[in-house]
Amino acid sequence: MTLRVTRRAARRVASWALAWISAGTVVAGFLLPWAFLQPSPGAELGSVLRHLGEIGISIHQGDRTVSTTLSDLADLPRQVTGAEIPRLVRDERGQVAIALLGLFTKSARRLEEKSLAVYLVPGVATAAALLLTAAGAWPAVAAGLAAACALIAGFGWWKLSTAGTATLAVAITVGPGLWLSVWGYAGLALAGAVLAFAEGRDRS
């Protein structure tokens, strides 16, 4: 009996540790670059647009294209972190953030309000870790959190895997921050699944 209790406690501690490490990974990803931006080797081709006062940027997502413009390559941020997106959306020099945000929204309306939703990325992960720690002993709670985090991770993986960039003057590369966030949510899903399975078996 004592050995069974010890093993159960060890599984809980291991699941909680994985949950908090995963949540920390998501928070770290939020502070790391979500995208790198730099003039492409063919940037001189943008001179025609530059003479017209703007440089075009397009990001392709499936059959949908999100476009924006910059007045000059000097206005281009070299990298964008998740934490910077709300500020860049309000900054004329950061209009490329609108194109990046457009990968995850269906329209360009109310982008300032939508940009604040990026804070949900670390916020939801932290809340999930808290719930797994406080209420993970209930298999239904752990299983529900595992399913939700798996859905978020799957959605993020699909978005990042199908996103591509094309522009006359700018190359946009997905940064490590977004991938870390996806892996962090996958870790939370695993922690919830292990906890749900272990607690459910112990209660049966």
C-alpha positions in Angstrom: 0.0 0.0 0.0 2.8 2.4 0.9 4.6 1.6 -2.3 1.5 2.3 -4.3 1.0 5.7 -2.6 4.7 6.5 -3.2 4.4 5.7 -6.9 1.2 7.7 -7.2 2.9 10.7 -5.6 5.9 10.3 -7.8 3.7 10.3 -11.0 2.0 13.4 -9.8 5.2 15.2 -9.1 6.6 14.2 -12.5 3.5 15.4 -14.3 3.5 18.7 -12.4 7.1 19.2 -13.2 6.5 18.5 -16.9 3.5 20.9 -16.8 5.5 23.8 -15.3 8.6 23.2 -17.5 6.2 23.3 -20.5 4.5 26.4 -19.3 7.9 28.0 -18.8 8.8 27.0 -22.4 5.8 28.8 -23.7 6.6 32.0 -21.7 10.2 31.9 -22.9 8.9 31.5 -26.5 6.7 34.5 -26.0 9.8 36.6 -25.2 11.9 35.1 -28.0 11.5 36.2 -31.7 8.4 35.0 -33.4 9.7 36.1 -36.8 12.9 37.3 -38.4 12.7 39.9 -41.2 15.4 40.9 -43.5 15.9 42.3 -47.1 16.0 39.4 -49.5 18.9 39.0 -51.9 16.7 40.5 -54.6 15.8 43.5 -52.5 16.9 45.8 -55.4 13.8 44.6 -57.2 11.8 46.6 -54.7 13.2 49.8 -56.0 10.2 50.2 -58.4 7.8 50.1 -55.4 10.1 52.2 -53.3 9.9 55.0 -55.8 6.2 54.8 -55.4 6.6 55.3 -51.7 5.9 51.8 -50.5 7.3 48.2 -50.4 4.9 45.4 -50.5 5.0 42.4 -48.2 2.8 39.3 -48.6 2.3 36.3 -46.3 0.6 33.3 -47.7 -1.6 31.0 -45.6 -3.2 28.2 -47.7 -5.4 30.0 -50.3 -5.4 33.2 -48.4 -2.8 36.1 -48.7 -2.3 38.8 -46.1 -0.5 41.9 -47.5 0.9 45.2 -46.1 3.3 47.9 -47.1 6.3 49.7 -45.7 7.5 53.1 -46.8 11.2 52.1 -46.7 13.3 49.1 -45.8 14.8 51.1 -42.9 11.3 50.9 -41.3 11.5 47.1 -41.2 12.0 45.6 -37.7 14.7 42.9 -37.9 12.8 40.6 -35.5 9.4 40.5 -33.8 8.7 38.9 -30.5 5.3 37.9 -29.3 5.4 40.5 -26.5 6.2 43.2 -29.1 3.2 42.6 -31.4 0.6 44.8 -29.6 3.1 47.8 -29.7 4.1 47.2 -33.3 0.5 47.1 -34.5 0.0 50.6 -33.2 3.3 51.7 -34.7 3.4 52.8 -38.4 6.9 51.4 -38.7 5.7 48.0 -37.4 3.0 47.4 -40.0 4.6 44.1 -40.8 3.2 42.9 -37.5 -0.2 43.3 -39.1 0.7 40.8 -41.8 2.1 38.4 -39.2 -1.0 38.7 -37.1 -3.1 38.1 -40.2 -1.9 34.5 -40.3 -4.1 33.9 -37.2 -7.0 36.2 -37.8 -9.7 36.1 -40.5 -9.8 39.9 -41.1 -7.8 43.1 -40.6 -10.6 44.7 -38.5 -10.0 45.7 -34.9 -6.4 44.5 -35.1 -5.3 46.5 -32.0 -7.8 44.6 -29.9 -6.9 41.3 -31.6 -3.2 41.9 -31.1 -3.7 41.8 -27.3 -4.8 38.2 -27.7 -1.1 37.2 -28.0 -0.9 37.6 -24.2 -3.2 34.5 -24.1 -0.4 32.4 -25.4 1.6 32.4 -22.1 -1.5 33.2 -20.0 -3.4 30.0 -21.0 -0.3 27.9 -20.6 0.3 29.2 -17.1 -3.3 28.7 -16.2 -3.2 25.1 -17.5 -0.2 24.4 -15.4 -1.9 25.8 -12.3 -5.0 23.8 -12.9 -3.0 20.6 -13.4 -1.3 21.2 -10.2 -4.4 22.2 -8.2 -7.0 20.0 -9.7 -5.2 17.4 -11.8 -6.1 14.7 -9.3 -9.5 14.6 -11.0 -9.0 12.6 -14.2 -11.8 14.6 -16.0 -10.0 17.9 -15.4 -6.6 16.5 -16.4 -8.1 14.9 -19.5 -9.9 18.1 -20.5 -6.8 20.2 -20.1 -4.8 17.6 -22.1 -7.3 17.7 -25.0 -7.4 21.5 -25.0 -3.6 21.9 -25.0 -3.3 19.2 -27.7 -5.8 21.2 -29.8 -3.8 24.4 -29.4 -0.5 22.7 -30.2 -2.0 21.0 -33.2 -3.5 24.2 -34.5 -0.2 26.1 -34.0 1.7 23.3 -35.7 -0.6 23.4 -38.7 -0.4 27.2 -39.0 3.3 27.3 -38.8 3.8 24.3 -41.1 1.6 25.8 -43.9 2.7 29.4 -43.6 5.0 30.7 -46.3 6.3 34.2 -47.2 6.8 35.9 -50.5 7.8 39.5 -51.2 9.9 41.5 -53.6 12.1 43.0 -51.0 11.6 41.2 -47.6 12.1 37.7 -46.4 10.1 36.6 -43.3 11.2 33.6 -41.4 9.3 32.0 -38.5 11.3 32.4 -35.4 12.0 29.9 -32.5 9.5 31.6 -30.2 6.5 30.3 -32.0 7.9 26.8 -32.3 8.8 26.8 -28.6 5.2 27.8 -27.8 3.9 24.9 -29.8 6.2 22.4 -28.1 5.3 23.9 -24.7 1.6 23.2 -25.3 2.4 19.7 -26.5 4.2 19.2 -23.2 1.2 20.4 -21.3 -1.0 18.0 -23.2 1.4 15.1 -22.4 1.5 16.1 -18.7 -2.3 16.2 -18.6 -2.7 12.9 -20.4 -0.3 11.1 -18.1 -1.9 12.6 -15.0 -5.4 11.6 -16.3 -4.4 8.1 -17.1 -2.6 7.6 -13.8 -5.3 9.1 -11.6 -8.0 7.2 -13.5 -6.2 3.9 -13.0 -5.6 4.5 -9.3 -9.3 5.3 -8.8 -10.5 2.2 -10.6 
